[in-house]
Amino acid sequence: MLLLAFDTATPAVTAALHDGERVLAESTVIDARRHGELLVPAVDRVLSTAGRALADVTGVVVGVGPGPYTGLRVGLVTAASFGDALGVPVHGVCTLDGLAWAAGEAGLEGPFTVATDARRKEVYWACYDGPAVRVTEPAVNRPADLPADVLAQPAVGAGAALYPDAFTDRRPDPAHQSAGSLGALAAHRLAAGEAFAPALPLYLRRPDAQVPAGYKAVLPT
């Protein structure tokens, strides 16, 4: 097994190789505006560091969000392209699940909340009863609108760090997505025979860009 994992649903442009037992190489750059520029070089970097070729990859793991439209589609289109070119399966994994697995690797046990920055003064969030057990569907809300029991739990992720008045029990790790943890979670699910989400975007809301509602009529004179 050699899994190529990456995620562009958050400001972390992160890629890693996982052989089913351990992370062989990982690269993470925090830059919310250059996902398209940074992802493929990150893939090249982890392959070079691990001394592997792209042809060695047996599966692609990609974070499906939730996340902003522009960044998220970079990872998903790249995953589909690699999967098609290599003839290997593409496994979709919720980005929040990857962060939850990383929290478990950092020693956090359930229950806890994962929250990432959704902009517009909102967070993407979900609740977990352990690193591999999500107990709510991913959602997007203003922190103040979340249930009191959700806010009272330990919380990880950049979304929790942005709103300390709401998430009062914040934990420092993980602050950002890790493709190494995403790959480790995928390897765990493959070993257990679990199903994966389709490699389709989980947006949860409409994109910021909108088609204009009306156009000014221009008639020939």
Biotite code that builds the C-alpha atoms (Angstrom):
import biotite.structure as struc

atoms = struc.array([
    struc.Atom([0.000, 0.000, 0.000], chain_id="A", res_id=1, res_name="MET", atom_name="CA", element="C"),
    struc.Atom([1.199, 3.484, -0.832], chain_id="A", res_id=2, res_name="LEU", atom_name="CA", element="C"),
    struc.Atom([-1.353, 6.233, -0.282], chain_id="A", res_id=3, res_name="LEU", atom_name="CA", element="C"),
    struc.Atom([-0.896, 9.731, -1.632], chain_id="A", res_id=4, res_name="LEU", atom_name="CA", element="C"),
    struc.Atom([-2.947, 11.999, 0.630], chain_id="A", res_id=5, res_name="ALA", atom_name="CA", element="C"),
    struc.Atom([-3.612, 15.710, 0.313], chain_id="A", res_id=6, res_name="PHE", atom_name="CA", element="C"),
    struc.Atom([-6.120, 18.354, 1.371], chain_id="A", res_id=7, res_name="ASP", atom_name="CA", element="C"),
    struc.Atom([-6.792, 21.921, 0.211], chain_id="A", res_id=8, res_name="THR", atom_name="CA", element="C"),
    struc.Atom([-10.045, 22.596, 2.085], chain_id="A", res_id=9, res_name="ALA", atom_name="CA", element="C"),
    struc.Atom([-8.311, 24.861, 4.627], chain_id="A", res_id=10, res_name="THR", atom_name="CA", element="C"),
    struc.Atom([-5.414, 27.348, 4.439], chain_id="A", res_id=11, res_name="PRO", atom_name="CA", element="C"),
    struc.Atom([-3.076, 24.357, 4.901], chain_id="A", res_id=12, res_name="ALA", atom_name="CA", element="C"),
    struc.Atom([-1.864, 23.033, 1.539], chain_id="A", res_id=13, res_name="VAL", atom_name="CA", element="C"),
    struc.Atom([-0.766, 19.640, 2.786], chain_id="A", res_id=14, res_name="THR", atom_name="CA", element="C"),
    struc.Atom([0.415, 16.428, 1.092], chain_id="A", res_id=15, res_name="ALA", atom_name="CA", element="C"),
    struc.Atom([1.828, 13.170, 2.424], chain_id="A", res_id=16, res_name="ALA", atom_name="CA", element="C"),
    struc.Atom([2.724, 9.581, 1.571], chain_id="A", res_id=17, res_name="LEU", atom_name="CA", element="C"),
    struc.Atom([1.531, 6.775, 3.855], chain_id="A", res_id=18, res_name="HIS", atom_name="CA", element="C"),
    struc.Atom([2.500, 3.117, 3.419], chain_id="A", res_id=19, res_name="ASP", atom_name="CA", element="C"),
    struc.Atom([-0.295, 1.709, 5.562], chain_id="A", res_id=20, res_name="GLY", atom_name="CA", element="C"),
    struc.Atom([1.812, 1.711, 8.707], chain_id="A", res_id=21, res_name="GLU", atom_name="CA", element="C"),
    struc.Atom([3.498, 5.094, 8.881], chain_id="A", res_id=22, res_name="ARG", atom_name="CA", element="C"),
    struc.Atom([3.911, 8.474, 7.218], chain_id="A", res_id=23, res_name="VAL", atom_name="CA", element="C"),
    struc.Atom([6.877, 8.324, 4.838], chain_id="A", res_id=24, res_name="LEU", atom_name="CA", element="C"),
    struc.Atom([6.966, 12.040, 4.012], chain_id="A", res_id=25, res_name="ALA", atom_name="CA", element="C"),
    struc.Atom([4.797, 15.103, 4.541], chain_id="A", res_id=26, res_name="GLU", atom_name="CA", element="C"),
    struc.Atom([4.762, 18.708, 3.343], chain_id="A", res_id=27, res_name="SER", atom_name="CA", element="C"),
    struc.Atom([2.494, 21.463, 4.693], chain_id="A", res_id=28, res_name="THR", atom_name="CA", element="C"),
    struc.Atom([2.407, 25.134, 3.735], chain_id="A", res_id=29, res_name="VAL", atom_name="CA", element="C"),
    struc.Atom([-0.100, 27.555, 5.264], chain_id="A", res_id=30, res_name="ILE", atom_name="CA", element="C"),
    struc.Atom([-1.326, 29.843, 2.490], chain_id="A", res_id=31, res_name="ASP", atom_name="CA", element="C"),
    struc.Atom([-5.014, 30.446, 1.893], chain_id="A", res_id=32, res_name="ALA", atom_name="CA", element="C"),
    struc.Atom([-4.533, 32.021, -1.544], chain_id="A", res_id=33, res_name="ARG", atom_name="CA", element="C"),
    struc.Atom([-2.141, 29.749, -3.472], chain_id="A", res_id=34, res_name="ARG", atom_name="CA", element="C"),
    struc.Atom([-3.571, 26.226, -3.321], chain_id="A", res_id=35, res_name="HIS", atom_name="CA", element="C"),
    struc.Atom([-3.278, 25.857, -7.084], chain_id="A", res_id=36, res_name="GLY", atom_name="CA", element="C"),
    struc.Atom([0.373, 26.892, -7.099], chain_id="A", res_id=37, res_name="GLU", atom_name="CA", element="C"),
    struc.Atom([1.480, 24.888, -4.093], chain_id="A", res_id=38, res_name="LEU", atom_name="CA", element="C"),
    struc.Atom([-0.258, 21.515, -4.257], chain_id="A", res_id=39, res_name="LEU", atom_name="CA", element="C"),
    struc.Atom([1.565, 19.752, -7.108], chain_id="A", res_id=40, res_name="VAL", atom_name="CA", element="C"),
    struc.Atom([5.010, 20.930, -5.908], chain_id="A", res_id=41, res_name="PRO", atom_name="CA", element="C"),
    struc.Atom([4.084, 19.557, -2.471], chain_id="A", res_id=42, res_name="ALA", atom_name="CA", element="C"),
    struc.Atom([3.261, 16.191, -4.061], chain_id="A", res_id=43, res_name="VAL", atom_name="CA", element="C"),
    struc.Atom([6.573, 16.219, -5.928], chain_id="A", res_id=44, res_name="ASP", atom_name="CA", element="C"),
    struc.Atom([8.359, 17.075, -2.679], chain_id="A", res_id=45, res_name="ARG", atom_name="CA", element="C"),
    struc.Atom([6.929, 14.188, -0.662], chain_id="A", res_id=46, res_name="VAL", atom_name="CA", element="C"),
    struc.Atom([7.603, 11.707, -3.456], chain_id="A", res_id=47, res_name="LEU", atom_name="CA", element="C"),
    struc.Atom([11.197, 12.884, -3.689], chain_id="A", res_id=48, res_name="SER", atom_name="CA", element="C"),
    struc.Atom([11.694, 12.833, 0.085], chain_id="A", res_id=49, res_name="THR", atom_name="CA", element="C"),
    struc.Atom([10.329, 9.284, 0.332], chain_id="A", res_id=50, res_name="ALA", atom_name="CA", element="C"),
    struc.Atom([12.301, 8.111, -2.691], chain_id="A", res_id=51, res_name="GLY", atom_name="CA", element="C"),
    struc.Atom([9.147, 6.958, -4.459], chain_id="A", res_id=52, res_name="ARG", atom_name="CA", element="C"),
    struc.Atom([7.662, 7.551, -7.904], chain_id="A", res_id=53, res_name="ALA", atom_name="CA", element="C"),
    struc.Atom([4.119, 8.611, -8.660], chain_id="A", res_id=54, res_name="LEU", atom_name="CA", element="C"),
    struc.Atom([3.632, 5.275, -10.415], chain_id="A", res_id=55, res_name="ALA", atom_name="CA", element="C"),
    struc.Atom([4.168, 3.527, -7.050], chain_id="A", res_id=56, res_name="ASP", atom_name="CA", element="C"),
    struc.Atom([0.994, 5.050, -5.584], chain_id="A", res_id=57, res_name="VAL", atom_name="CA", element="C"),
    struc.Atom([-1.817, 2.532, -5.018], chain_id="A", res_id=58, res_name="THR", atom_name="CA", element="C"),
    struc.Atom([-4.499, 4.980, -3.895], chain_id="A", res_id=59, res_name="GLY", atom_name="CA", element="C"),
    struc.Atom([-5.231, 8.687, -3.590], chain_id="A", res_id=60, res_name="VAL", atom_name="CA", element="C"),
    struc.Atom([-6.780, 10.167, -0.445], chain_id="A", res_id=61, res_name="VAL", atom_name="CA", element="C"),
    struc.Atom([-8.300, 13.636, -0.655], chain_id="A", res_id=62, res_name="VAL", atom_name="CA", element="C"),
    struc.Atom([-10.014, 15.893, 1.851], chain_id="A", res_id=63, res_name="GLY", atom_name="CA", element="C"),
    struc.Atom([-13.537, 16.655, 0.619], chain_id="A", res_id=64, res_name="VAL", atom_name="CA", element="C"),
    struc.Atom([-14.225, 19.548, 2.986], chain_id="A", res_id=65, res_name="GLY", atom_name="CA", element="C"),
    struc.Atom([-16.214, 21.275, 4.190], chain_id="A", res_id=66, res_name="PRO", atom_name="CA", element="C"),
    struc.Atom([-14.273, 24.216, 2.856], chain_id="A", res_id=67, res_name="GLY", atom_name="CA", element="C"),
    struc.Atom([-14.397, 27.283, 0.613], chain_id="A", res_id=68, res_name="PRO", atom_name="CA", element="C"),
    struc.Atom([-15.173, 26.643, -3.046], chain_id="A", res_id=69, res_name="TYR", atom_name="CA", element="C"),
    struc.Atom([-11.931, 27.852, -4.638], chain_id="A", res_id=70, res_name="THR", atom_name="CA", element="C"),
    struc.Atom([-9.426, 26.032, -2.447], chain_id="A", res_id=71, res_name="GLY", atom_name="CA", element="C"),
    struc.Atom([-11.429, 22.839, -2.087], chain_id="A", res_id=72, res_name="LEU", atom_name="CA", element="C"),
    struc.Atom([-11.859, 22.229, -5.815], chain_id="A", res_id=73, res_name="ARG", atom_name="CA", element="C"),
    struc.Atom([-8.078, 22.381, -6.366], chain_id="A", res_id=74, res_name="VAL", atom_name="CA", element="C"),
    struc.Atom([-7.539, 19.237, -4.301], chain_id="A", res_id=75, res_name="GLY", atom_name="CA", element="C"),
    struc.Atom([-10.535, 17.397, -5.694], chain_id="A", res_id=76, res_name="LEU", atom_name="CA", element="C"),
    struc.Atom([-9.692, 18.057, -9.343], chain_id="A", res_id=77, res_name="VAL", atom_name="CA", element="C"),
    struc.Atom([-6.072, 17.077, -8.727], chain_id="A", res_id=78, res_name="THR", atom_name="CA", element="C"),
    struc.Atom([-7.142, 13.864, -6.983], chain_id="A", res_id=79, res_name="ALA", atom_name="CA", element="C"),
    struc.Atom([-9.458, 12.934, -9.844], chain_id="A", res_id=80, res_name="ALA", atom_name="CA", element="C"),
    struc.Atom([-6.671, 13.599, -12.350], chain_id="A", res_id=81, res_name="SER", atom_name="CA", element="C"),
    struc.Atom([-4.141, 11.460, -10.484], chain_id="A", res_id=82, res_name="PHE", atom_name="CA", element="C"),
    struc.Atom([-6.650, 8.670, -9.970], chain_id="A", res_id=83, res_name="GLY", atom_name="CA", element="C"),
    struc.Atom([-7.543, 8.597, -13.656], chain_id="A", res_id=84, res_name="ASP", atom_name="CA", element="C"),
    struc.Atom([-3.937, 8.799, -14.861], chain_id="A", res_id=85, res_name="ALA", atom_name="CA", element="C"),
    struc.Atom([-2.689, 6.100, -12.473], chain_id="A", res_id=86, res_name="LEU", atom_name="CA", element="C"),
    struc.Atom([-5.761, 3.876, -12.603], chain_id="A", res_id=87, res_name="GLY", atom_name="CA", element="C"),
    struc.Atom([-6.042, 3.833, -8.794], chain_id="A", res_id=88, res_name="VAL", atom_name="CA", element="C"),
    struc.Atom([-8.993, 4.487, -6.463], chain_id="A", res_id=89, res_name="PRO", atom_name="CA", element="C"),
    struc.Atom([-9.629, 7.958, -5.057], chain_id="A", res_id=90, res_name="VAL", atom_name="CA", element="C"),
    struc.Atom([-10.844, 7.925, -1.438], chain_id="A", res_id=91, res_name="HIS", atom_name="CA", element="C"),
    struc.Atom([-12.739, 10.952, -0.157], chain_id="A", res_id=92, res_name="GLY", atom_name="CA", element="C"),
    struc.Atom([-12.333, 11.785, 3.545], chain_id="A", res_id=93, res_name="VAL", atom_name="CA", element="C"),
    struc.Atom([-14.075, 14.577, 5.433], chain_id="A", res_id=94, res_name="CYS", atom_name="CA", element="C"),
    struc.Atom([-11.503, 17.246, 6.288], chain_id="A", res_id=95, res_name="THR", atom_name="CA", element="C"),
    struc.Atom([-12.859, 17.489, 9.832], chain_id="A", res_id=96, res_name="LEU", atom_name="CA", element="C"),
    struc.Atom([-12.321, 13.734, 10.247], chain_id="A", res_id=97, res_name="ASP", atom_name="CA", element="C"),
    struc.Atom([-8.648, 14.178, 9.379], chain_id="A", res_id=98, res_name="GLY", atom_name="CA", element="C"),
    struc.Atom([-8.295, 16.833, 12.063], chain_id="A", res_id=99, res_name="LEU", atom_name="CA", element="C"),
    struc.Atom([-10.074, 14.587, 14.557], chain_id="A", res_id=100, res_name="ALA", atom_name="CA", element="C"),
    struc.Atom([-7.622, 11.764, 13.814], chain_id="A", res_id=101, res_name="TRP", atom_name="CA", element="C"),
    struc.Atom([-4.725, 14.189, 14.300], chain_id="A", res_id=102, res_name="ALA", atom_name="CA", element="C"),
    struc.Atom([-6.241, 15.227, 17.632], chain_id="A", res_id=103, res_name="ALA", atom_name="CA", element="C"),
    struc.Atom([-6.233, 11.581, 18.677], chain_id="A", res_id=104, res_name="GLY", atom_name="CA", element="C"),
    struc.Atom([-2.597, 11.293, 17.644], chain_id="A", res_id=105, res_name="GLU", atom_name="CA", element="C"),
    struc.Atom([-1.924, 14.291, 19.919], chain_id="A", res_id=106, res_name="ALA", atom_name="CA", element="C"),
    struc.Atom([-3.538, 12.436, 22.827], chain_id="A", res_id=107, res_name="GLY", atom_name="CA", element="C"),
    struc.Atom([-7.085, 13.843, 22.814], chain_id="A", res_id=108, res_name="LEU", atom_name="CA", element="C"),
    struc.Atom([-9.901, 11.405, 23.508], chain_id="A", res_id=109, res_name="GLU", atom_name="CA", element="C"),
    struc.Atom([-13.620, 11.959, 23.032], chain_id="A", res_id=110, res_name="GLY", atom_name="CA", element="C"),
    struc.Atom([-15.901, 13.702, 23.239], chain_id="A", res_id=111, res_name="PRO", atom_name="CA", element="C"),
    struc.Atom([-14.559, 16.780, 21.470], chain_id="A", res_id=112, res_name="PHE", atom_name="CA", element="C"),
    struc.Atom([-15.352, 19.279, 18.717], chain_id="A", res_id=113, res_name="THR", atom_name="CA", element="C"),
    struc.Atom([-13.429, 20.062, 15.539], chain_id="A", res_id=114, res_name="VAL", atom_name="CA", element="C"),
    struc.Atom([-13.898, 23.552, 14.073], chain_id="A", res_id=115, res_name="ALA", atom_name="CA", element="C"),
    struc.Atom([-12.278, 25.168, 11.036], chain_id="A", res_id=116, res_name="THR", atom_name="CA", element="C"),
    struc.Atom([-12.578, 28.719, 9.736], chain_id="A", res_id=117, res_name="ASP", atom_name="CA", element="C"),
    struc.Atom([-15.544, 29.126, 7.366], chain_id="A", res_id=118, res_name="ALA", atom_name="CA", element="C"),
    struc.Atom([-15.088, 32.904, 7.033], chain_id="A", res_id=119, res_name="ARG", atom_name="CA", element="C"),
    struc.Atom([-18.120, 35.222, 7.282], chain_id="A", res_id=120, res_name="ARG", atom_name="CA", element="C"),
    struc.Atom([-17.685, 34.933, 11.081], chain_id="A", res_id=121, res_name="LYS", atom_name="CA", element="C"),
    struc.Atom([-18.692, 31.256, 10.869], chain_id="A", res_id=122, res_name="GLU", atom_name="CA", element="C"),
    struc.Atom([-17.042, 27.887, 11.455], chain_id="A", res_id=123, res_name="VAL", atom_name="CA", element="C"),
    struc.Atom([-17.324, 24.461, 9.882], chain_id="A", res_id=124, res_name="TYR", atom_name="CA", element="C"),
    struc.Atom([-17.698, 22.001, 12.724], chain_id="A", res_id=125, res_name="TRP", atom_name="CA", element="C"),
    struc.Atom([-18.573, 18.473, 13.844], chain_id="A", res_id=126, res_name="ALA", atom_name="CA", element="C"),
    struc.Atom([-18.547, 16.543, 17.128], chain_id="A", res_id=127, res_name="CYS", atom_name="CA", element="C"),
    struc.Atom([-16.576, 13.357, 17.812], chain_id="A", res_id=128, res_name="TYR", atom_name="CA", element="C"),
    struc.Atom([-16.677, 10.577, 20.389], chain_id="A", res_id=129, res_name="ASP", atom_name="CA", element="C"),
    struc.Atom([-13.071, 9.634, 19.711], chain_id="A", res_id=130, res_name="GLY", atom_name="CA", element="C"),
    struc.Atom([-10.590, 10.180, 16.860], chain_id="A", res_id=131, res_name="PRO", atom_name="CA", element="C"),
    struc.Atom([-12.432, 7.910, 14.425], chain_id="A", res_id=132, res_name="ALA", atom_name="CA", element="C"),
    struc.Atom([-16.047, 8.340, 15.560], chain_id="A", res_id=133, res_name="VAL", atom_name="CA", element="C"),
    struc.Atom([-17.955, 11.357, 14.260], chain_id="A", res_id=134, res_name="ARG", atom_name="CA", element="C"),
    struc.Atom([-21.344, 11.722, 15.971], chain_id="A", res_id=135, res_name="VAL", atom_name="CA", element="C"),
    struc.Atom([-22.773, 14.738, 14.085], chain_id="A", res_id=136, res_name="THR", atom_name="CA", element="C"),
    struc.Atom([-22.897, 15.683, 10.442], chain_id="A", res_id=137, res_name="GLU", atom_name="CA", element="C"),
    struc.Atom([-20.570, 18.487, 9.353], chain_id="A", res_id=138, res_name="PRO", atom_name="CA", element="C"),
    struc.Atom([-22.280, 21.875, 9.634], chain_id="A", res_id=139, res_name="ALA", atom_name="CA", element="C"),
    struc.Atom([-21.594, 25.592, 9.273], chain_id="A", res_id=140, res_name="VAL", atom_name="CA", element="C"),
    struc.Atom([-22.726, 28.119, 11.875], chain_id="A", res_id=141, res_name="ASN", atom_name="CA", element="C"),
    struc.Atom([-21.745, 31.203, 13.780], chain_id="A", res_id=142, res_name="ARG", atom_name="CA", element="C"),
    struc.Atom([-19.964, 30.043, 16.957], chain_id="A", res_id=143, res_name="PRO", atom_name="CA", element="C"),
    struc.Atom([-22.481, 31.828, 19.187], chain_id="A", res_id=144, res_name="ALA", atom_name="CA", element="C"),
    struc.Atom([-25.286, 29.778, 17.601], chain_id="A", res_id=145, res_name="ASP", atom_name="CA", element="C"),
    struc.Atom([-23.768, 26.398, 18.499], chain_id="A", res_id=146, res_name="LEU", atom_name="CA", element="C"),
    struc.Atom([-25.346, 24.371, 21.328], chain_id="A", res_id=147, res_name="PRO", atom_name="CA", element="C"),
    struc.Atom([-23.878, 25.014, 24.753], chain_id="A", res_id=148, res_name="ALA", atom_name="CA", element="C"),
    struc.Atom([-22.805, 21.378, 25.179], chain_id="A", res_id=149, res_name="ASP", atom_name="CA", element="C"),
    struc.Atom([-20.840, 21.543, 21.907], chain_id="A", res_id=150, res_name="VAL", atom_name="CA", element="C"),
    struc.Atom([-19.033, 24.710, 22.971], chain_id="A", res_id=151, res_name="LEU", atom_name="CA", element="C"),
    struc.Atom([-18.233, 23.246, 26.388], chain_id="A", res_id=152, res_name="ALA", atom_name="CA", element="C"),
    struc.Atom([-16.321, 20.298, 24.924], chain_id="A", res_id=153, res_name="GLN", atom_name="CA", element="C"),
    struc.Atom([-12.588, 20.375, 24.206], chain_id="A", res_id=154, res_name="PRO", atom_name="CA", element="C"),
    struc.Atom([-12.134, 21.865, 20.735], chain_id="A", res_id=155, res_name="ALA", atom_name="CA", element="C"),
    struc.Atom([-9.387, 21.764, 18.110], chain_id="A", res_id=156, res_name="VAL", atom_name="CA", element="C"),
    struc.Atom([-8.783, 23.499, 14.820], chain_id="A", res_id=157, res_name="GLY", atom_name="CA", element="C"),
    struc.Atom([-8.264, 27.014, 13.530], chain_id="A", res_id=158, res_name="ALA", atom_name="CA", element="C"),
    struc.Atom([-11.956, 27.808, 13.882], chain_id="A", res_id=159, res_name="GLY", atom_name="CA", element="C"),
    struc.Atom([-11.846, 27.196, 17.615], chain_id="A", res_id=160, res_name="ALA", atom_name="CA", element="C"),
    struc.Atom([-8.729, 29.348, 17.947], chain_id="A", res_id=161, res_name="ALA", atom_name="CA", element="C"),
    struc.Atom([-10.427, 32.254, 16.171], chain_id="A", res_id=162, res_name="LEU", atom_name="CA", element="C"),
    struc.Atom([-13.322, 32.393, 18.630], chain_id="A", res_id=163, res_name="TYR", atom_name="CA", element="C"),
    struc.Atom([-11.920, 31.872, 22.152], chain_id="A", res_id=164, res_name="PRO", atom_name="CA", element="C"),
    struc.Atom([-14.964, 33.448, 23.789], chain_id="A", res_id=165, res_name="ASP", atom_name="CA", element="C"),
    struc.Atom([-17.136, 30.677, 22.329], chain_id="A", res_id=166, res_name="ALA", atom_name="CA", element="C"),
    struc.Atom([-14.764, 27.699, 22.435], chain_id="A", res_id=167, res_name="PHE", atom_name="CA", element="C"),
    struc.Atom([-13.551, 27.991, 26.008], chain_id="A", res_id=168, res_name="THR", atom_name="CA", element="C"),
    struc.Atom([-11.670, 24.663, 26.165], chain_id="A", res_id=169, res_name="ASP", atom_name="CA", element="C"),
    struc.Atom([-9.391, 24.994, 23.146], chain_id="A", res_id=170, res_name="ARG", atom_name="CA", element="C"),
    struc.Atom([-6.556, 22.539, 22.571], chain_id="A", res_id=171, res_name="ARG", atom_name="CA", element="C"),
    struc.Atom([-3.465, 23.610, 20.568], chain_id="A", res_id=172, res_name="PRO", atom_name="CA", element="C"),
    struc.Atom([-3.017, 20.441, 18.483], chain_id="A", res_id=173, res_name="ASP", atom_name="CA", element="C"),
    struc.Atom([-3.862, 20.165, 15.695], chain_id="A", res_id=174, res_name="PRO", atom_name="CA", element="C"),
    struc.Atom([-4.064, 23.786, 14.626], chain_id="A", res_id=175, res_name="ALA", atom_name="CA", element="C"),
    struc.Atom([-4.104, 22.901, 10.913], chain_id="A", res_id=176, res_name="HIS", atom_name="CA", element="C"),
    struc.Atom([-4.893, 19.955, 8.681], chain_id="A", res_id=177, res_name="GLN", atom_name="CA", element="C"),
    struc.Atom([-2.224, 17.274, 8.275], chain_id="A", res_id=178, res_name="SER", atom_name="CA", element="C"),
    struc.Atom([-2.173, 15.080, 5.178], chain_id="A", res_id=179, res_name="ALA", atom_name="CA", element="C"),
    struc.Atom([-0.163, 12.572, 7.204], chain_id="A", res_id=180, res_name="GLY", atom_name="CA", element="C"),
    struc.Atom([-3.075, 12.189, 9.620], chain_id="A", res_id=181, res_name="SER", atom_name="CA", element="C"),
    struc.Atom([-5.536, 12.090, 6.720], chain_id="A", res_id=182, res_name="LEU", atom_name="CA", element="C"),
    struc.Atom([-3.529, 9.254, 5.165], chain_id="A", res_id=183, res_name="GLY", atom_name="CA", element="C"),
    struc.Atom([-3.306, 7.424, 8.499], chain_id="A", res_id=184, res_name="ALA", atom_name="CA", element="C"),
    struc.Atom([-7.077, 7.624, 8.905], chain_id="A", res_id=185, res_name="LEU", atom_name="CA", element="C"),
    struc.Atom([-7.594, 6.315, 5.368], chain_id="A", res_id=186, res_name="ALA", atom_name="CA", element="C"),
    struc.Atom([-5.201, 3.428, 6.029], chain_id="A", res_id=187, res_name="ALA", atom_name="CA", element="C"),
    struc.Atom([-7.159, 2.620, 9.198], chain_id="A", res_id=188, res_name="HIS", atom_name="CA", element="C"),
    struc.Atom([-10.440, 2.601, 7.276], chain_id="A", res_id=189, res_name="ARG", atom_name="CA", element="C"),
    struc.Atom([-9.024, 0.453, 4.489], chain_id="A", res_id=190, res_name="LEU", atom_name="CA", element="C"),
    struc.Atom([-7.723, -2.093, 6.999], chain_id="A", res_id=191, res_name="ALA", atom_name="CA", element="C"),
    struc.Atom([-11.144, -2.179, 8.669], chain_id="A", res_id=192, res_name="ALA", atom_name="CA", element="C"),
    struc.Atom([-12.982, -2.524, 5.360], chain_id="A", res_id=193, res_name="GLY", atom_name="CA", element="C"),
    struc.Atom([-14.907, 0.696, 5.923], chain_id="A", res_id=194, res_name="GLU", atom_name="CA", element="C"),
    struc.Atom([-16.548, 2.688, 3.159], chain_id="A", res_id=195, res_name="ALA", atom_name="CA", element="C"),
    struc.Atom([-15.297, 6.060, 2.009], chain_id="A", res_id=196, res_name="PHE", atom_name="CA", element="C"),
    struc.Atom([-17.172, 9.196, 1.087], chain_id="A", res_id=197, res_name="ALA", atom_name="CA", element="C"),
    struc.Atom([-17.373, 9.975, -2.634], chain_id="A", res_id=198, res_name="PRO", atom_name="CA", element="C"),
    struc.Atom([-14.584, 12.308, -3.748], chain_id="A", res_id=199, res_name="ALA", atom_name="CA", element="C"),
    struc.Atom([-17.089, 15.128, -4.177], chain_id="A", res_id=200, res_name="LEU", atom_name="CA", element="C"),
    struc.Atom([-16.975, 18.580, -2.584], chain_id="A", res_id=201, res_name="PRO", atom_name="CA", element="C"),
    struc.Atom([-18.711, 19.199, 0.724], chain_id="A", res_id=202, res_name="LEU", atom_name="CA", element="C"),
    struc.Atom([-19.429, 22.930, 0.475], chain_id="A", res_id=203, res_name="TYR", atom_name="CA", element="C"),
    struc.Atom([-22.389, 23.303, 2.909], chain_id="A", res_id=204, res_name="LEU", atom_name="CA", element="C"),
    struc.Atom([-23.220, 26.700, 1.414], chain_id="A", res_id=205, res_name="ARG", atom_name="CA", element="C"),
    struc.Atom([-23.224, 28.565, -1.878], chain_id="A", res_id=206, res_name="ARG", atom_name="CA", element="C"),
    struc.Atom([-19.963, 30.022, -3.241], chain_id="A", res_id=207, res_name="PRO", atom_name="CA", element="C"),
    struc.Atom([-19.224, 33.711, -2.649], chain_id="A", res_id=208, res_name="ASP", atom_name="CA", element="C"),
    struc.Atom([-19.136, 34.394, -6.385], chain_id="A", res_id=209, res_name="ALA", atom_name="CA", element="C"),
    struc.Atom([-22.600, 34.804, -7.883], chain_id="A", res_id=210, res_name="GLN", atom_name="CA", element="C"),
    struc.Atom([-23.890, 35.262, -11.416], chain_id="A", res_id=211, res_name="VAL", atom_name="CA", element="C"),
    struc.Atom([-25.348, 38.796, -11.719], chain_id="A", res_id=212, res_name="PRO", atom_name="CA", element="C"),
    struc.Atom([-29.107, 38.783, -11.319], chain_id="A", res_id=213, res_name="ALA", atom_name="CA", element="C"),
    struc.Atom([-29.741, 40.994, -14.317], chain_id="A", res_id=214, res_name="GLY", atom_name="CA", element="C"),
    struc.Atom([-27.990, 42.589, -17.248], chain_id="A", res_id=215, res_name="TYR", atom_name="CA", element="C"),
    struc.Atom([-28.531, 45.999, -18.772], chain_id="A", res_id=216, res_name="LYS", atom_name="CA", element="C"),
    struc.Atom([-30.178, 45.584, -22.148], chain_id="A", res_id=217, res_name="ALA", atom_name="CA", element="C"),
    struc.Atom([-28.200, 47.020, -25.015], chain_id="A", res_id=218, res_name="VAL", atom_name="CA", element="C"),
    struc.Atom([-30.170, 47.513, -28.234], chain_id="A", res_id=219, res_name="LEU", atom_name="CA", element="C"),
    struc.Atom([-28.760, 48.632, -31.566], chain_id="A", res_id=220, res_name="PRO", atom_name="CA", element="C"),
    struc.Atom([-29.653, 52.176, -32.542], chain_id="A", res_id=221, res_name="THR", atom_name="CA", element="C"),
])
